[in-house]
Amino acid sequence: MSAYAALTRATYVASVRDKTTLFFTFAFPLAFLVLFGLIFRGQQVDGGLSSINYIGPGVLSWGVGNAAVFSVGFALMQWRRDDVLRLIWRSPTPLRTLLASRWTVAMGVALVQAVLFTAVALLPFFGLRLNGPWWAALPLLVLGVTAFLAMGLVVGSIADTPEAVAAIANIVMVPMAFLSGSFFPDDLMPGWLRTVAKVLPLHYLNDGLTDAMGGRGDLGDIGMDCAGLAVFAVVFGLIATRIFRWSNRP
């Protein structure tokens, strides 16, 4: 078995055995989907778009971003604290193989989230209709996972304790969810806040998935959102390479 395959399997096994992680990855976002789906059931938002066609992609985008940031943020902090990174540095296995295994598992989690959340939203009670080019959600998820994993690398490089990872990630992700319109239409916000949202990666993942699944935009709009996510992936990746630390030791 190759190093990549072994690391991917180990990461997967560790993820499915952690019940708390499973809860906050799947059940917690799904509860938001059900809650907001019930509150706004039958209503129209964002210029006539069905509420579930907005809420479903929005909650999915937040769930995908949240899972990616927290998973790699905690892992990188723990690897450095336990000197696992130092061992990897001295081993024939390059760090990129380890990160590739994390990306593979995160992508698998995102696909399961997409299928699960979409299946619930498609129930007749909620009434999601895939009016757009839903297949375009795949490149958006790939780029979204990459961008938020890169953000998680930044968080994990800064924080030295689990509490610090949770604090930094929540400070970033919670306001971003509201500013990016994951839970309610961003056209309800003042114009200057909508401008601020355009410098947030979740804005592009949320908009892209709403265009792809909700039928709000076209392929040109989705392409622009993909480009935005690609830019954020590069930016956060470059920042992570500059502040990355192999160990907490001086």
Number of C-alpha atoms within 10 A of each C-alpha: 6 8 14 19 14 13 19 21 15 14 18 18 11 12 17 11 10 10 11 10 17 15 12 14 21 20 14 13 22 22 12 17 25 19 12 18 23 13 11 16 16 13 12 14 17 14 9 9 15 21 24 27 27 29 28 31 30 27 26 29 30 25 24 27 28 25 25 29 29 26 21 24 28 24 18 28 26 18 17 21 17 13 16 14 20 16 15 15 13 9 10 9 14 13 12 10 15 19 18 15 21 24 21 16 20 26 21 14 20 26 17 14 22 21 12 15 22 19 11 17 23 17 11 9 12 20 17 24 17 17 14 19 17 15 11 18 22 15 14 26 24 18 22 31 29 25 28 26 29 28 28 30 29 24 26 33 25 19 20 17 14 14 11 17 24 18 13 17 21 15 11 16 18 12 10 18 24 18 23 27 24 26 20 21 18 18 13 12 14 9 11 8 14 17 12 12 20 14 13 19 23 32 27 26 32 29 26 33 30 28 28 26 24 26 19 21 18 13 14 10 16 24 15 14 25 23 15 23 28 18 15 23 21 14 14 20 20 14 15 20 13 11 12 16 18 17 17 13 8 4
